[in-house]
Amino acid sequence: MGRWHSLFRSNVFHIATLSIVLLAMLSACTTQALPSFSSNQPIKIGISLSSTGNFAQDGQAMQQGYQLWADMVNQNGGILGRPVQLDILHDDSTPDKVAANYTQLITGDHVNLVFGPFSTLLTKAAVPVAQKYGYPMVEGAGGGPSVFTAGWKNVFDVSLPVANNLVSFALYVLSLPKAMRPTTAAYATEDDPFTQPQIDLARKLLEQGGVTTLLYDVYPNATTKYTPIADKIIQANAQIVVAGTLFPDITAFIQRFKQQNYNPKMIVATAGPDAGNVFMNTIGGQQATQGIMVPNGWYPQVSNFQNAQMVQAYVAKYGGVADSINSDVAEAFSVGQVLEQAIAKTNSLDNTVLLHDLHTDIFNTVQGSVQFDGTGQNTLALPYLFQWQSGSLIPVYPDSIAVANPLFRPLQW
């Protein structure tokens, strides 16, 4: 455990709030006339995003992130003097539809570049299509291990490698004094390449630290009836619930927990609680969210490249407040940043040239620095642990980025 703990403490990420001066400067910039393009021929970027099915909520957030990036680029004169145009086809959260969409985008729409879909499952369907036609697939939400073990040379995930997401949670639990540390855990995960690797590594670390497993349940990723699974978790009566879930799963679990008055000391989910106000409203408001945790590689106040501008642009375009922004927005925005920088450094839209640069360069994004290893994983990303406290999702671990101490859940919902 000491090796992991030292790794976290040796990487200090300073938290910065948006200053009045910076906001004023940014506001002034938005009132200036838009620069003209040297060429009106657009750079077309093809994307498949889910509008129905399990990933619909995340697909919407990804589209917002991609659009924010495109807007910002075009407000600053485009790329190579040309405007960016997003060519988005919608899928139903199934691999076959995603593969068909990317085939159409490349061979029918003749897009210049492609960005990734949401999820490991759909990324695995998209990458071989892009590789067949020589396109790099820069993506931000397909970080499951199986993406990087297939031998593809054209995939580049700008986000935190998925398998490491829950390491921060496990380290936090094991850092607690023995008298406070929970001793039992229940694990439930979709049979999904995004969720299950996180659960398995967290389980291994917690068991090594003395936390007993009372339930380990893997259910099909096509599951739509979640009450029987939630009831298994309730019957286990563990002190910790570690849920390898997406938005529909965890919200259904929590609604069932509330009905049955099951209130474990800790609840952490691989995804869902990071959906901002949508998550809070779905499970019943501020009190219901209190203490629920989720790992991630980004938060609105982090002082990373262009993050303040992105946050301000999001609030101006879509409304709400900074803390309500889904982290999928940042993942998508980061994809655009990386490919934009690769194009600027090579002065080229040639996909072969871009592939080489992506394999060798270092990039700056709203999620932090990015450098890809030979498999396409970002080697510079570290997991943070977030928790809902008093209606806001805030970073609580490791100490170097925490804005408050983690809380145990209250005694009642």
Secondary structure, DSSP 8 states (H G I E B T S, - for coil): -HHHHHHHHTS---B----HHHHHHHHHHHTS-----S----EEEEEEEESSSTTHHHHHHHHHHHHHHHHHHHHTT-BTTB-EEEEEEEE-S-HHHHHHHHHIIIIIS--SEEE--SSHHHHHHHHHHHHHTT--EEESS---HHHHSS--SSEEE-S--GGGTTHHHHHHHHHS-TTTS--EEEEEEES-TTTHHHHHHHHHHHHHTT-EEEEEEEE-TT----HHHHHHHHHHT-SEEEEE--HHHHHHHHHHHHHTT---SEEEESSSGGGTHHHHHHHTSHHHHTTEEEEES--TTB--TTHHHHHHHHHHHH-S-GGG--HHHHHHHHHHHHHHHHHHHHT---HHHHHHHHHH-EEEETTEEEEB-TTS-BTT---EEEEEETTEEEEEESTTT-SS------S--
